Amino acid sequence: MVPNNGYHWWYIDALDESGQNGLVIIAFVGSVFSPYYYGKRQRGDANPEEFCAVNVGIYSGGRKQWSMTERKASALQRSRDQLAIGPSSLTWRDGELEIMLRERSAPLGRKVKGRVLLKPEIRSDLVFNLDGRGRHHWHPWCAQAAVEVDLVKPNRSWNGKAYMDSNWGSEPLEDGFSSWEWSRSHHGAEVLVDYNSNRIDGSKHSLSLAFSAEKGCRERSQVNAHPIRKTGWGISRSPCSEQSLSLVRTLEDTPFYARSLFQTAGSGNSNWLVHESLSLDRFRSPWVRLMLPFRMPRKFN
């Protein structure tokens, strides 16, 4: 169970070999960036099951589609092998993860419908304490999976590689951190993951990890960050890489969060780096939360 005021999310990102098609799916119990959940927490203990959502970002060439409809506890169903939120579901079956999507994009309400199948290739049982107090955890449970994407709305079908992890906490995310940056990339047979956070107490925490099917997980030496220009909303981006990077495109640019796709120099067409940058200081701003309902509608029944 997710404790009151807490959260649990499951994150998946996927790319085809060309980098032209991408997909991100995040299932939330306790939607950490919900303006509705934030307001409820400020007034007292809030039940995270009353604030659930499946977030989908679809990227094809220079076009994208976004959906994130928040739903109440009556729309949540959980078992050992399945998580269902409204009409969308994530189901483990014979060692594979089948995701059925039935969402509508915001703000235009276009349908997002289809099936995504993930076949894990590199898994890990390691769980990391991110805040040093045991209140926020990260589990990079599948650094690499084969993915089959078959969407009806919009009409997209492709195969590629995916990454999956999970985060959970017993308090609001903004109570533990002021900002963080995260990235994952492929380097030969390894998947490289870097996680750099600025905690609310002023301390910093960094993880540089490498995952492979043969060696499991190993720690890497601290990797240099490569600051690039800020996003249109002024969000800083400093991806970590052992090689030089070039920005391919900014996938998401919001007032407090950015997702970007990079390519490492001289690494060929299939070596992509996915990077996320989050400013929780910005998220706390009242003007930011006033904007969020336009991208995060809520169903009350």
PyMOL commands that set and color helices and strands:
alter all, ss='L'
color gray80, all
select helices_A, chain A and resi 35-42+48-50+73-75+173-175+280-283+286-294
alter helices_A, ss='H'
color red, helices_A
select strands_A, chain A and resi 7-16+21-29+52-60+63-71+76-78+82-85+88-93+96-104+111-123+128-129+136-153+156-169+177-187+190-199+204-212+216-219+245-253+257-264+272-279
alter strands_A, ss='S'
color yellow, strands_A
deselect
rebuild
show_as cartoon
